[in-house]
């Protein structure tokens, strides 16, 4: 059935999946990259414990 749906250009997702737009996902990736870059630039680690 997955092949038939793909042929029709339909994407199936499980009921528990959270679907977001491509623009939202790109924005989250940009923010994550900026946060990681800032953390690498810190002189000391955050010290999570």
mmCIF file of the N, C-alpha and C atoms, coordinates in Angstrom:
data_MODEL
# 
_entry.id   MODEL 
# 
loop_
_atom_site.group_PDB 
_atom_site.id 
_atom_site.type_symbol 
_atom_site.label_atom_id 
_atom_site.label_alt_id 
_atom_site.label_comp_id 
_atom_site.label_asym_id 
_atom_site.label_entity_id 
_atom_site.label_seq_id 
_atom_site.pdbx_PDB_ins_code 
_atom_site.Cartn_x 
_atom_site.Cartn_y 
_atom_site.Cartn_z 
_atom_site.occupancy 
_atom_site.B_iso_or_equiv 
_atom_site.pdbx_formal_charge 
_atom_site.auth_seq_id 
_atom_site.auth_comp_id 
_atom_site.auth_asym_id 
_atom_site.auth_atom_id 
_atom_site.pdbx_PDB_model_num 
ATOM 1   N N  . UNK A 1 1  ? 0.818  -1.195 0.000  1.00 0.00 ? 1  UNK A N  1 
ATOM 2   C CA . UNK A 1 1  ? 0.000  0.000  0.000  1.00 0.00 ? 1  UNK A CA 1 
ATOM 3   C C  . UNK A 1 1  ? 0.867  1.267  0.000  1.00 0.00 ? 1  UNK A C  1 
ATOM 4   N N  . UNK A 1 2  ? 2.037  1.212  0.665  1.00 0.00 ? 2  UNK A N  1 
ATOM 5   C CA . UNK A 1 2  ? 2.911  2.377  0.714  1.00 0.00 ? 2  UNK A CA 1 
ATOM 6   C C  . UNK A 1 2  ? 3.371  2.779  -0.678 1.00 0.00 ? 2  UNK A C  1 
ATOM 7   N N  . UNK A 1 3  ? 3.650  1.804  -1.523 1.00 0.00 ? 3  UNK A N  1 
ATOM 8   C CA . UNK A 1 3  ? 4.089  2.103  -2.892 1.00 0.00 ? 3  UNK A CA 1 
ATOM 9   C C  . UNK A 1 3  ? 2.985  2.796  -3.683 1.00 0.00 ? 3  UNK A C  1 
ATOM 10  N N  . UNK A 1 4  ? 1.756  2.354  -3.488 1.00 0.00 ? 4  UNK A N  1 
ATOM 11  C CA . UNK A 1 4  ? 0.641  2.968  -4.195 1.00 0.00 ? 4  UNK A CA 1 
ATOM 12  C C  . UNK A 1 4  ? 0.438  4.409  -3.750 1.00 0.00 ? 4  UNK A C  1 
ATOM 13  N N  . UNK A 1 5  ? 0.531  4.633  -2.444 1.00 0.00 ? 5  UNK A N  1 
ATOM 14  C CA . UNK A 1 5  ? 0.383  5.996  -1.934 1.00 0.00 ? 5  UNK A CA 1 
ATOM 15  C C  . UNK A 1 5  ? 1.505  6.891  -2.449 1.00 0.00 ? 5  UNK A C  1 
ATOM 16  N N  . UNK A 1 6  ? 2.731  6.379  -2.451 1.00 0.00 ? 6  UNK A N  1 
ATOM 17  C CA . UNK A 1 6  ? 3.871  7.155  -2.941 1.00 0.00 ? 6  UNK A CA 1 
ATOM 18  C C  . UNK A 1 6  ? 3.692  7.481  -4.422 1.00 0.00 ? 6  UNK A C  1 
ATOM 19  N N  . UNK A 1 7  ? 3.179  6.527  -5.181 1.00 0.00 ? 7  UNK A N  1 
ATOM 20  C CA . UNK A 1 7  ? 2.944  6.757  -6.606 1.00 0.00 ? 7  UNK A CA 1 
ATOM 21  C C  . UNK A 1 7  ? 1.965  7.910  -6.816 1.00 0.00 ? 7  UNK A C  1 
ATOM 22  N N  . UNK A 1 8  ? 0.974  8.003  -5.926 1.00 0.00 ? 8  UNK A N  1 
ATOM 23  C CA . UNK A 1 8  ? -0.028 9.064  -6.019 1.00 0.00 ? 8  UNK A CA 1 
ATOM 24  C C  . UNK A 1 8  ? 0.457  10.376 -5.406 1.00 0.00 ? 8  UNK A C  1 
ATOM 25  N N  . UNK A 1 9  ? 1.648  10.358 -4.816 1.00 0.00 ? 9  UNK A N  1 
ATOM 26  C CA . UNK A 1 9  ? 2.176  11.569 -4.189 1.00 0.00 ? 9  UNK A CA 1 
ATOM 27  C C  . UNK A 1 9  ? 1.605  11.820 -2.814 1.00 0.00 ? 9  UNK A C  1 
ATOM 28  N N  . UNK A 1 10 ? 1.083  10.768 -2.177 1.00 0.00 ? 10 UNK A N  1 
ATOM 29  C CA . UNK A 1 10 ? 0.493  10.897 -0.845 1.00 0.00 ? 10 UNK A CA 1 
ATOM 30  C C  . UNK A 1 10 ? 1.468  10.338 0.175  1.00 0.00 ? 10 UNK A C  1 
ATOM 31  N N  . UNK A 1 11 ? 1.683  11.068 1.242  1.00 0.00 ? 11 UNK A N  1 
ATOM 32  C CA . UNK A 1 11 ? 2.556  10.608 2.317  1.00 0.00 ? 11 UNK A CA 1 
ATOM 33  C C  . UNK A 1 11 ? 1.697  10.204 3.507  1.00 0.00 ? 11 UNK A C  1 
ATOM 34  N N  . UNK A 1 12 ? 1.942  9.025  4.023  1.00 0.00 ? 12 UNK A N  1 
ATOM 35  C CA . UNK A 1 12 ? 1.214  8.548  5.188  1.00 0.00 ? 12 UNK A CA 1 
ATOM 36  C C  . UNK A 1 12 ? 2.070  8.737  6.431  1.00 0.00 ? 12 UNK A C  1 
ATOM 37  N N  . UNK A 1 13 ? 1.421  9.027  7.544  1.00 0.00 ? 13 UNK A N  1 
ATOM 38  C CA . UNK A 1 13 ? 2.125  9.199  8.813  1.00 0.00 ? 13 UNK A CA 1 
ATOM 39  C C  . UNK A 1 13 ? 1.331  8.483  9.901  1.00 0.00 ? 13 UNK A C  1 
ATOM 40  N N  . UNK A 1 14 ? 2.024  7.957  10.911 1.00 0.00 ? 14 UNK A N  1 
ATOM 41  C CA . UNK A 1 14 ? 1.300  7.307  11.998 1.00 0.00 ? 14 UNK A CA 1 
ATOM 42  C C  . UNK A 1 14 ? 0.458  8.329  12.771 1.00 0.00 ? 14 UNK A C  1 
ATOM 43  N N  . UNK A 1 15 ? -0.596 7.884  13.439 1.00 0.00 ? 15 UNK A N  1 
ATOM 44  C CA . UNK A 1 15 ? -1.503 8.809  14.146 1.00 0.00 ? 15 UNK A CA 1 
ATOM 45  C C  . UNK A 1 15 ? -0.797 9.671  15.194 1.00 0.00 ? 15 UNK A C  1 
ATOM 46  N N  . UNK A 1 16 ? 0.263  9.163  15.814 1.00 0.00 ? 16 UNK A N  1 
ATOM 47  C CA . UNK A 1 16 ? 0.937  9.925  16.868 1.00 0.00 ? 16 UNK A CA 1 
ATOM 48  C C  . UNK A 1 16 ? 1.962  10.924 16.313 1.00 0.00 ? 16 UNK A C  1 
ATOM 49  N N  . UNK A 1 17 ? 2.141  10.963 15.009 1.00 0.00 ? 17 UNK A N  1 
ATOM 50  C CA . UNK A 1 17 ? 3.117  11.866 14.397 1.00 0.00 ? 17 UNK A CA 1 
ATOM 51  C C  . UNK A 1 17 ? 2.650  13.319 14.503 1.00 0.00 ? 17 UNK A C  1 
ATOM 52  N N  . UNK A 1 18 ? 3.604  14.206 14.690 1.00 0.00 ? 18 UNK A N  1 
ATOM 53  C CA . UNK A 1 18 ? 3.324  15.638 14.679 1.00 0.00 ? 18 UNK A CA 1 
ATOM 54  C C  . UNK A 1 18 ? 3.814  16.175 13.348 1.00 0.00 ? 18 UNK A C  1 
ATOM 55  N N  . UNK A 1 19 ? 2.917  16.714 12.577 1.00 0.00 ? 19 UNK A N  1 
ATOM 56  C CA . UNK A 1 19 ? 3.266  17.206 11.251 1.00 0.00 ? 19 UNK A CA 1 
ATOM 57  C C  . UNK A 1 19 ? 3.452  18.718 11.303 1.00 0.00 ? 19 UNK A C  1 
ATOM 58  N N  . UNK A 1 20 ? 4.575  19.189 10.764 1.00 0.00 ? 20 UNK A N  1 
ATOM 59  C CA . UNK A 1 20 ? 4.858  20.622 10.724 1.00 0.00 ? 20 UNK A CA 1 
ATOM 60  C C  . UNK A 1 20 ? 5.243  20.995 9.296  1.00 0.00 ? 20 UNK A C  1 
ATOM 61  N N  . UNK A 1 21 ? 5.178  22.275 9.014  1.00 0.00 ? 21 UNK A N  1 
ATOM 62  C CA . UNK A 1 21 ? 5.533  22.723 7.668  1.00 0.00 ? 21 UNK A CA 1 
ATOM 63  C C  . UNK A 1 21 ? 7.043  22.681 7.483  1.00 0.00 ? 21 UNK A C  1 
ATOM 64  N N  . UNK A 1 22 ? 7.464  22.658 6.245  1.00 0.00 ? 22 UNK A N  1 
ATOM 65  C CA . UNK A 1 22 ? 8.889  22.663 5.918  1.00 0.00 ? 22 UNK A CA 1 
ATOM 66  C C  . UNK A 1 22 ? 9.544  23.946 6.424  1.00 0.00 ? 22 UNK A C  1 
ATOM 67  N N  . UNK A 1 23 ? 8.838  25.083 6.331  1.00 0.00 ? 23 UNK A N  1 
ATOM 68  C CA . UNK A 1 23 ? 9.384  26.351 6.812  1.00 0.00 ? 23 UNK A CA 1 
ATOM 69  C C  . UNK A 1 23 ? 9.624  26.322 8.318  1.00 0.00 ? 23 UNK A C  1 
ATOM 70  N N  . UNK A 1 24 ? 8.698  25.737 9.066  1.00 0.00 ? 24 UNK A N  1 
ATOM 71  C CA . UNK A 1 24 ? 8.852  25.637 10.518 1.00 0.00 ? 24 UNK A CA 1 
ATOM 72  C C  . UNK A 1 24 ? 10.063 24.773 10.856 1.00 0.00 ? 24 UNK A C  1 
ATOM 73  N N  . UNK A 1 25 ? 10.196 23.656 10.193 1.00 0.00 ? 25 UNK A N  1 
ATOM 74  C CA . UNK A 1 25 ? 11.316 22.754 10.459 1.00 0.00 ? 25 UNK A CA 1 
ATOM 75  C C  . UNK A 1 25 ? 12.647 23.434 10.127 1.00 0.00 ? 25 UNK A C  1 
ATOM 76  N N  . UNK A 1 26 ? 12.685 24.167 9.036  1.00 0.00 ? 26 UNK A N  1 
ATOM 77  C CA . UNK A 1 26 ? 13.904 24.898 8.666  1.00 0.00 ? 26 UNK A CA 1 
ATOM 78  C C  . UNK A 1 26 ? 14.250 25.931 9.728  1.00 0.00 ? 26 UNK A C  1 
ATOM 79  N N  . UNK A 1 27 ? 13.255 26.643 10.238 1.00 0.00 ? 27 UNK A N  1 
ATOM 80  C CA . UNK A 1 27 ? 13.494 27.642 11.279 1.00 0.00 ? 27 UNK A CA 1 
ATOM 81  C C  . UNK A 1 27 ? 14.041 26.997 12.550 1.00 0.00 ? 27 UNK A C  1 
ATOM 82  N N  . UNK A 1 28 ? 13.500 25.855 12.932 1.00 0.00 ? 28 UNK A N  1 
ATOM 83  C CA . UNK A 1 28 ? 13.984 25.156 14.123 1.00 0.00 ? 28 UNK A CA 1 
ATOM 84  C C  . UNK A 1 28 ? 15.428 24.697 13.916 1.00 0.00 ? 28 UNK A C  1 
ATOM 85  N N  . UNK A 1 29 ? 15.739 24.205 12.740 1.00 0.00 ? 29 UNK A N  1 
ATOM 86  C CA . UNK A 1 29 ? 17.119 23.774 12.450 1.00 0.00 ? 29 UNK A CA 1 
ATOM 87  C C  . UNK A 1 29 ? 18.087 24.961 12.521 1.00 0.00 ? 29 UNK A C  1 
ATOM 88  N N  . UNK A 1 30 ? 17.685 26.109 12.009 1.00 0.00 ? 30 UNK A N  1 
ATOM 89  C CA . UNK A 1 30 ? 18.536 27.303 12.050 1.00 0.00 ? 30 UNK A CA 1 
ATOM 90  C C  . UNK A 1 30 ? 18.779 27.724 13.497 1.00 0.00 ? 30 UNK A C  1 
ATOM 91  N N  . UNK A 1 31 ? 17.728 27.727 14.309 1.00 0.00 ? 31 UNK A N  1 
ATOM 92  C CA . UNK A 1 31 ? 17.881 28.100 15.720 1.00 0.00 ? 31 UNK A CA 1 
ATOM 93  C C  . UNK A 1 31 ? 18.769 27.106 16.458 1.00 0.00 ? 31 UNK A C  1 
ATOM 94  N N  . UNK A 1 32 ? 18.610 25.823 16.163 1.00 0.00 ? 32 UNK A N  1 
ATOM 95  C CA . UNK A 1 32 ? 19.449 24.809 16.813 1.00 0.00 ? 32 UNK A CA 1 
ATOM 96  C C  . UNK A 1 32 ? 20.910 24.992 16.422 1.00 0.00 ? 32 UNK A C  1 
ATOM 97  N N  . UNK A 1 33 ? 21.167 25.249 15.153 1.00 0.00 ? 33 UNK A N  1 
ATOM 98  C CA . UNK A 1 33 ? 22.544 25.476 14.701 1.00 0.00 ? 33 UNK A CA 1 
ATOM 99  C C  . UNK A 1 33 ? 23.142 26.708 15.379 1.00 0.00 ? 33 UNK A C  1 
ATOM 100 N N  . UNK A 1 34 ? 22.352 27.773 15.498 1.00 0.00 ? 34 UNK A N  1 
ATOM 101 C CA . UNK A 1 34 ? 22.845 28.995 16.150 1.00 0.00 ? 34 UNK A CA 1 
ATOM 102 C C  . UNK A 1 34 ? 23.158 28.730 17.615 1.00 0.00 ? 34 UNK A C  1 
ATOM 103 N N  . UNK A 1 35 ? 22.298 27.963 18.284 1.00 0.00 ? 35 UNK A N  1 
ATOM 104 C CA . UNK A 1 35 ? 22.539 27.630 19.686 1.00 0.00 ? 35 UNK A CA 1 
ATOM 105 C C  . UNK A 1 35 ? 23.797 26.783 19.865 1.00 0.00 ? 35 UNK A C  1 
ATOM 106 N N  . UNK A 1 36 ? 23.993 25.809 18.991 1.00 0.00 ? 36 UNK A N  1 
ATOM 107 C CA . UNK A 1 36 ? 25.196 24.974 19.075 1.00 0.00 ? 36 UNK A CA 1 
ATOM 108 C C  . UNK A 1 36 ? 26.455 25.783 18.791 1.00 0.00 ? 36 UNK A C  1 
ATOM 109 N N  . UNK A 1 37 ? 26.369 26.689 17.831 1.00 0.00 ? 37 UNK A N  1 
ATOM 110 C CA . UNK A 1 37 ? 27.524 27.532 17.513 1.00 0.00 ? 37 UNK A CA 1 
ATOM 111 C C  . UNK A 1 37 ? 27.865 28.424 18.704 1.00 0.00 ? 37 UNK A C  1 
ATOM 112 N N  . UNK A 1 38 ? 26.853 28.993 19.334 1.00 0.00 ? 38 UNK A N  1 
ATOM 113 C CA . UNK A 1 38 ? 27.085 29.842 20.506 1.00 0.00 ? 38 UNK A CA 1 
ATOM 114 C C  . UNK A 1 38 ? 27.667 29.032 21.654 1.00 0.00 ? 38 UNK A C  1 
ATOM 115 N N  . UNK A 1 39 ? 27.170 27.820 21.844 1.00 0.00 ? 39 UNK A N  1 
ATOM 116 C CA . UNK A 1 39 ? 27.682 26.985 22.939 1.00 0.00 ? 39 UNK A CA 1 
ATOM 117 C C  . UNK A 1 39 ? 29.139 26.601 22.695 1.00 0.00 ? 39 UNK A C  1 
ATOM 118 N N  . UNK A 1 40 ? 29.502 26.312 21.463 1.00 0.00 ? 40 UNK A N  1 
ATOM 119 C CA . UNK A 1 40 ? 30.897 25.973 21.159 1.00 0.00 ? 40 UNK A CA 1 
ATOM 120 C C  . UNK A 1 40 ? 31.820 27.169 21.381 1.00 0.00 ? 40 UNK A C  1 
ATOM 121 N N  . UNK A 1 41 ? 31.279 28.373 21.251 1.00 0.00 ? 41 UNK A N  1 
ATOM 122 C CA . UNK A 1 41 ? 32.086 29.582 21.421 1.00 0.00 ? 41 UNK A CA 1 
ATOM 123 C C  . UNK A 1 41 ? 32.278 29.964 22.889 1.00 0.00 ? 41 UNK A C  1 
ATOM 124 N N  . UNK A 1 42 ? 31.535 29.341 23.788 1.00 0.00 ? 42 UNK A N  1 
ATOM 125 C CA . UNK A 1 42 ? 31.654 29.655 25.222 1.00 0.00 ? 42 UNK A CA 1 
ATOM 126 C C  . UNK A 1 42 ? 33.022 29.221 25.735 1.00 0.00 ? 42 UNK A C  1 
ATOM 127 N N  . UNK A 1 43 ? 33.597 30.001 26.645 1.00 0.00 ? 43 UNK A N  1 
ATOM 128 C CA . UNK A 1 43 ? 34.898 29.616 27.198 1.00 0.00 ? 43 UNK A CA 1 
ATOM 129 C C  . UNK A 1 43 ? 34.811 28.386 28.106 1.00 0.00 ? 43 UNK A C  1 
ATOM 130 N N  . UNK A 1 44 ? 33.687 28.206 28.803 1.00 0.00 ? 44 UNK A N  1 
ATOM 131 C CA . UNK A 1 44 ? 33.491 27.065 29.698 1.00 0.00 ? 44 UNK A CA 1 
ATOM 132 C C  . UNK A 1 44 ? 32.188 26.360 29.334 1.00 0.00 ? 44 UNK A C  1 
ATOM 133 N N  . UNK A 1 45 ? 32.115 25.100 29.696 1.00 0.00 ? 45 UNK A N  1 
ATOM 134 C CA . UNK A 1 45 ? 30.873 24.345 29.467 1.00 0.00 ? 45 UNK A CA 1 
ATOM 135 C C  . UNK A 1 45 ? 29.778 24.873 30.379 1.00 0.00 ? 45 UNK A C  1 
ATOM 136 N N  . UNK A 1 46 ? 28.535 24.584 30.017 1.00 0.00 ? 46 UNK A N  1 
ATOM 137 C CA . UNK A 1 46 ? 27.412 25.040 30.836 1.00 0.00 ? 46 UNK A CA 1 
ATOM 138 C C  . UNK A 1 46 ? 27.403 24.407 32.214 1.00 0.00 ? 46 UNK A C  1 
ATOM 139 N N  . UNK A 1 47 ? 27.882 23.204 32.338 1.00 0.00 ? 47 UNK A N  1 
ATOM 140 C CA . UNK A 1 47 ? 27.856 22.529 33.630 1.00 0.00 ? 47 UNK A CA 1 
ATOM 141 C C  . UNK A 1 47 ? 26.454 22.088 34.007 1.00 0.00 ? 47 UNK A C  1 
ATOM 142 N N  . UNK A 1 48 ? 25.961 21.084 33.316 1.00 0.00 ? 48 UNK A N  1 
ATOM 143 C CA . UNK A 1 48 ? 24.589 20.619 33.511 1.00 0.00 ? 48 UNK A CA 1 
ATOM 144 C C  . UNK A 1 48 ? 24.384 19.875 34.813 1.00 0.00 ? 48 UNK A C  1 
ATOM 145 N N  . UNK A 1 49 ? 25.272 19.867 35.740 1.00 0.00 ? 49 UNK A N  1 
ATOM 146 C CA . UNK A 1 49 ? 25.009 19.090 36.939 1.00 0.00 ? 49 UNK A CA 1 
ATOM 147 C C  . UNK A 1 49 ? 25.494 19.679 38.134 1.00 0.00 ? 49 UNK A C  1 
# 
